Amino acid sequence: MKTCNLSDFMKALTPWLDDDYIRKAYVDDNGHFVLLFTDGVKNVYHIEDCEKSQLKEILEDLKKKGVSVELSC
């Protein structure tokens, strides 16, 4: 698991949006943001300065970009 702030997370996320590299995104039961990639890699993030509503906005944005998401947060 990687710990970061929201700004750093968004910077890390941006390059992956250029391709169809993200297979699925969701927030787990512990409030961690999980990204599953097409090559089988799973990245889990603990975003320190982020509210649930912000995580939901990120998921909704990813959904608009064609990423499969679970909107349970």
OpenMM code with the backbone's topology and positions (N, CA, C; nanometers):
from openmm import Vec3, app, unit

residues = "MET LYS THR CYS ASN LEU SER ASP PHE MET LYS ALA LEU THR PRO TRP LEU ASP ASP ASP TYR ILE ARG LYS ALA TYR VAL ASP ASP ASN GLY HIS PHE VAL LEU LEU PHE THR ASP GLY VAL LYS ASN VAL TYR HIS ILE GLU ASP CYS GLU LYS SER GLN LEU LYS GLU ILE LEU GLU ASP LEU LYS LYS LYS GLY VAL SER VAL GLU LEU SER CYS".split()
positions = [
    Vec3(0.0848, -0.1177, 0.0000),
    Vec3(0.0000, 0.0000, 0.0000),
    Vec3(0.0890, 0.1235, 0.0000),
    Vec3(0.0473, 0.2217, -0.0752),
    Vec3(0.1196, 0.3480, -0.0840),
    Vec3(0.0391, 0.4548, -0.0117),
    Vec3(0.1077, 0.5373, 0.0662),
    Vec3(0.0439, 0.6488, 0.1349),
    Vec3(0.0855, 0.7773, 0.0641),
    Vec3(-0.0121, 0.8618, 0.0337),
    Vec3(0.0179, 0.9862, -0.0359),
    Vec3(-0.0925, 1.0875, -0.0078),
    Vec3(-0.0691, 1.2105, -0.0529),
    Vec3(-0.1748, 1.3104, -0.0436),
    Vec3(-0.2514, 1.3121, -0.1765),
    Vec3(-0.3615, 1.3814, -0.1790),
    Vec3(-0.4484, 1.3815, -0.2964),
    Vec3(-0.3767, 1.4349, -0.4202),
    Vec3(-0.3003, 1.5398, -0.4047),
    Vec3(-0.2295, 1.5991, -0.5176),
    Vec3(-0.1320, 1.4992, -0.5804),
    Vec3(-0.0545, 1.4304, -0.4971),
    Vec3(0.0409, 1.3317, -0.5482),
    Vec3(-0.0308, 1.2141, -0.6142),
    Vec3(-0.1433, 1.1731, -0.5569),
    Vec3(-0.2208, 1.0636, -0.6159),
    Vec3(-0.2698, 1.1018, -0.7551),
    Vec3(-0.3219, 1.2223, -0.7696),
    Vec3(-0.3735, 1.2656, -0.8991),
    Vec3(-0.2613, 1.2735, -1.0025),
    Vec3(-0.1423, 1.3173, -0.9604),
    Vec3(-0.0276, 1.3206, -1.0521),
    Vec3(0.0108, 1.1800, -1.0955),
    Vec3(0.0066, 1.0847, -1.0033),
    Vec3(0.0405, 0.9460, -1.0359),
    Vec3(-0.0645, 0.8840, -1.1275),
    Vec3(-0.1882, 0.9224, -1.1114),
    Vec3(-0.2987, 0.8659, -1.1883),
    Vec3(-0.2998, 0.9138, -1.3335),
    Vec3(-0.2604, 1.0356, -1.3569),
    Vec3(-0.2723, 1.0989, -1.4882),
    Vec3(-0.2099, 1.0192, -1.6032),
    Vec3(-0.0863, 0.9706, -1.5938),
    Vec3(-0.0289, 0.8978, -1.7086),
    Vec3(-0.1053, 0.7700, -1.7440),
    Vec3(-0.1666, 0.7070, -1.6474),
    Vec3(-0.2396, 0.5828, -1.6728),
    Vec3(-0.3698, 0.6077, -1.7469),
    Vec3(-0.4158, 0.7306, -1.7506),
    Vec3(-0.5418, 0.7622, -1.8176),
    Vec3(-0.5256, 0.7748, -1.9683),
    Vec3(-0.4014, 0.7863, -2.0165),
    Vec3(-0.3763, 0.8009, -2.1595),
    Vec3(-0.4037, 0.6722, -2.2371),
    Vec3(-0.3944, 0.5593, -2.1699),
    Vec3(-0.4168, 0.4294, -2.2328),
    Vec3(-0.5334, 0.3606, -2.1627),
    Vec3(-0.5708, 0.2462, -2.2150),
    Vec3(-0.6717, 0.1639, -2.1485),
    Vec3(-0.6010, 0.0717, -2.0505),
    Vec3(-0.5261, 0.1302, -1.9604),
    Vec3(-0.4402, 0.0550, -1.8697),
    Vec3(-0.5103, 0.0189, -1.7389),
    Vec3(-0.6024, 0.1034, -1.6938),
    Vec3(-0.6746, 0.0760, -1.5695),
    Vec3(-0.7962, -0.0105, -1.6027),
    Vec3(-0.8020, -0.1286, -1.5416),
    Vec3(-0.9141, -0.2201, -1.5649),
    Vec3(-1.0309, -0.1875, -1.4735),
    Vec3(-1.0012, -0.1522, -1.3473),
    Vec3(-1.1076, -0.1266, -1.2502),
    Vec3(-1.0544, -0.0373, -1.1390),
    Vec3(-1.1440, 0.0440, -1.0818),
    Vec3(-1.1093, 0.1297, -0.9684),
    Vec3(-1.2223, 0.1241, -0.8670),
    Vec3(-1.1849, 0.1229, -0.7395),
    Vec3(-1.2856, 0.1232, -0.6337),
    Vec3(-1.2217, 0.1651, -0.5021),
    Vec3(-1.3054, 0.1932, -0.4041),
    Vec3(-1.2603, 0.2224, -0.2683),
    Vec3(-1.2985, 0.1017, -0.1838),
    Vec3(-1.1999, 0.0441, -0.1139),
    Vec3(-1.2274, -0.0768, -0.0358),
    Vec3(-1.2919, -0.0429, 0.0986),
    Vec3(-1.3196, -0.1458, 0.1775),
    Vec3(-1.3877, -0.1279, 0.3063),
    Vec3(-1.3073, -0.0455, 0.4062),
    Vec3(-1.1768, -0.0354, 0.3853),
    Vec3(-1.0907, 0.0435, 0.4741),
    Vec3(-1.0733, 0.1872, 0.4262),
    Vec3(-1.1396, 0.2242, 0.3165),
    Vec3(-1.1283, 0.3591, 0.2630),
    Vec3(-1.0073, 0.3797, 0.1744),
    Vec3(-0.9428, 0.2716, 0.1329),
    Vec3(-0.8264, 0.2803, 0.0448),
    Vec3(-0.8718, 0.2778, -0.1007),
    Vec3(-0.8059, 0.3587, -0.1820),
    Vec3(-0.8366, 0.3657, -0.3246),
    Vec3(-0.7589, 0.2552, -0.3945),
    Vec3(-0.8296, 0.1686, -0.4666),
    Vec3(-0.7674, 0.0526, -0.5297),
    Vec3(-0.7776, 0.0656, -0.6817),
    Vec3(-0.6643, 0.0451, -0.7480),
    Vec3(-0.6597, 0.0426, -0.8936),
    Vec3(-0.6151, -0.0954, -0.9388),
    Vec3(-0.6922, -0.1564, -1.0274),
    Vec3(-0.6553, -0.2839, -1.0886),
    Vec3(-0.6198, -0.2557, -1.2338),
    Vec3(-0.5045, -0.3056, -1.2767),
    Vec3(-0.4552, -0.2778, -1.4111),
    Vec3(-0.4718, -0.3990, -1.5021),
    Vec3(-0.4693, -0.3742, -1.6306),
    Vec3(-0.4910, -0.4807, -1.7280),
    Vec3(-0.3813, -0.5863, -1.7253),
    Vec3(-0.2643, -0.5541, -1.6721),
    Vec3(-0.1553, -0.6518, -1.6657),
    Vec3(-0.1564, -0.7317, -1.5355),
    Vec3(-0.2628, -0.7155, -1.4553),
    Vec3(-0.2769, -0.7913, -1.3317),
    Vec3(-0.2235, -0.7225, -1.2074),
    Vec3(-0.1598, -0.6080, -1.2220),
    Vec3(-0.1061, -0.5340, -1.1079),
    Vec3(-0.2208, -0.4690, -1.0308),
    Vec3(-0.2066, -0.4663, -0.8989),
    Vec3(-0.3046, -0.4022, -0.8106),
    Vec3(-0.2300, -0.3015, -0.7242),
    Vec3(-0.2684, -0.1749, -0.7325),
    Vec3(-0.2111, -0.0700, -0.6481),
    Vec3(-0.3167, -0.0235, -0.5487),
    Vec3(-0.2776, -0.0158, -0.4225),
    Vec3(-0.3669, 0.0293, -0.3161),
    Vec3(-0.3081, 0.1560, -0.2564),
    Vec3(-0.3910, 0.2589, -0.2441),
    Vec3(-0.3463, 0.3890, -0.1942),
    Vec3(-0.4245, 0.4299, -0.0700),
    Vec3(-0.3517, 0.4780, 0.0285),
    Vec3(-0.4122, 0.5452, 0.1433),
    Vec3(-0.3886, 0.6937, 0.1189),
    Vec3(-0.4942, 0.7667, 0.0874),
    Vec3(-0.4823, 0.9095, 0.0564),
    Vec3(-0.5148, 0.9859, 0.1836),
    Vec3(-0.4138, 1.0514, 0.2386),
    Vec3(-0.4232, 1.1097, 0.3727),
    Vec3(-0.5161, 1.2305, 0.3846),
    Vec3(-0.5171, 1.3166, 0.2875),
    Vec3(-0.5896, 1.4437, 0.3009),
    Vec3(-0.7156, 1.4463, 0.2148),
    Vec3(-0.7907, 1.3375, 0.2166),
    Vec3(-0.9014, 1.3241, 0.1232),
    Vec3(-1.0269, 1.2750, 0.1945),
    Vec3(-1.1393, 1.3359, 0.1620),
    Vec3(-1.2689, 1.2953, 0.2162),
    Vec3(-1.3328, 1.1912, 0.1237),
    Vec3(-1.4294, 1.1173, 0.1757),
    Vec3(-1.5002, 1.0173, 0.0946),
    Vec3(-1.5653, 1.0808, -0.0278),
    Vec3(-1.6165, 1.2013, -0.0116),
    Vec3(-1.6822, 1.2679, -0.1243),
    Vec3(-1.5828, 1.2950, -0.2375),
    Vec3(-1.4583, 1.3264, -0.2023),
    Vec3(-1.3559, 1.3493, -0.3040),
    Vec3(-1.3203, 1.2192, -0.3753),
    Vec3(-1.3136, 1.1094, -0.3004),
    Vec3(-1.2857, 0.9798, -0.3613),
    Vec3(-1.3971, 0.9423, -0.4587),
    Vec3(-1.5203, 0.9706, -0.4202),
    Vec3(-1.6339, 0.9415, -0.5076),
    Vec3(-1.6253, 1.0237, -0.6361),
    Vec3(-1.5850, 1.1496, -0.6250),
    Vec3(-1.5694, 1.2348, -0.7434),
    Vec3(-1.4633, 1.1786, -0.8371),
    Vec3(-1.3535, 1.1288, -0.7812),
    Vec3(-1.2476, 1.0694, -0.8631),
    Vec3(-1.3014, 0.9464, -0.9355),
    Vec3(-1.3748, 0.8617, -0.8630),
    Vec3(-1.4332, 0.7429, -0.9253),
    Vec3(-1.5305, 0.7806, -1.0368),
    Vec3(-1.6127, 0.8815, -1.0134),
    Vec3(-1.7084, 0.9245, -1.1154),
    Vec3(-1.6367, 0.9775, -1.2386),
    Vec3(-1.5263, 1.0486, -1.2181),
    Vec3(-1.4473, 1.0997, -1.3300),
    Vec3(-1.3848, 0.9843, -1.4090),
    Vec3(-1.3334, 0.8846, -1.3375),
    Vec3(-1.2766, 0.7677, -1.4056),
    Vec3(-1.3834, 0.6946, -1.4868),
    Vec3(-1.5028, 0.6864, -1.4317),
    Vec3(-1.6134, 0.6209, -1.5027),
    Vec3(-1.6438, 0.6938, -1.6327),
    Vec3(-1.6433, 0.8265, -1.6292),
    Vec3(-1.6669, 0.9062, -1.7500),
    Vec3(-1.5594, 0.8812, -1.8548),
    Vec3(-1.4396, 0.8436, -1.8081),
    Vec3(-1.3275, 0.8175, -1.8990),
    Vec3(-1.3258, 0.6725, -1.9465),
    Vec3(-1.4276, 0.5945, -1.9089),
    Vec3(-1.4395, 0.4587, -1.9578),
    Vec3(-1.3826, 0.3508, -1.8682),
    Vec3(-1.3405, 0.3872, -1.7472),
    Vec3(-1.2866, 0.2894, -1.6532),
    Vec3(-1.4025, 0.2265, -1.5762),
    Vec3(-1.3979, 0.0961, -1.5573),
    Vec3(-1.4972, 0.0268, -1.4758),
    Vec3(-1.4734, 0.0633, -1.3296),
    Vec3(-1.5776, 0.1094, -1.2612),
    Vec3(-1.5630, 0.1504, -1.1212),
    Vec3(-1.6739, 0.0902, -1.0357),
    Vec3(-1.6463, 0.0804, -0.9062),
    Vec3(-1.7469, 0.0455, -0.8065),
    Vec3(-1.7698, 0.1702, -0.7230),
    Vec3(-1.8904, 0.2221, -0.7239),
    Vec3(-1.9224, 0.3451, -0.6514),
    Vec3(-1.9886, 0.3139, -0.5177),
    Vec3(-1.9169, 0.2476, -0.4303),
    Vec3(-1.9749, 0.2096, -0.3013),
    Vec3(-1.9360, 0.3039, -0.1881),
    Vec3(-1.8489, 0.3994, -0.2138),
    Vec3(-1.8046, 0.4882, -0.1050),
    Vec3(-1.9016, 0.6013, -0.0825),
] * unit.nanometer
topology = app.Topology()
chain = topology.addChain("A")
for resn in residues:
    res = topology.addResidue(resn, chain)
    for name in ("N", "CA", "C"):
        topology.addAtom(name, app.Element.getBySymbol(name[0]), res)
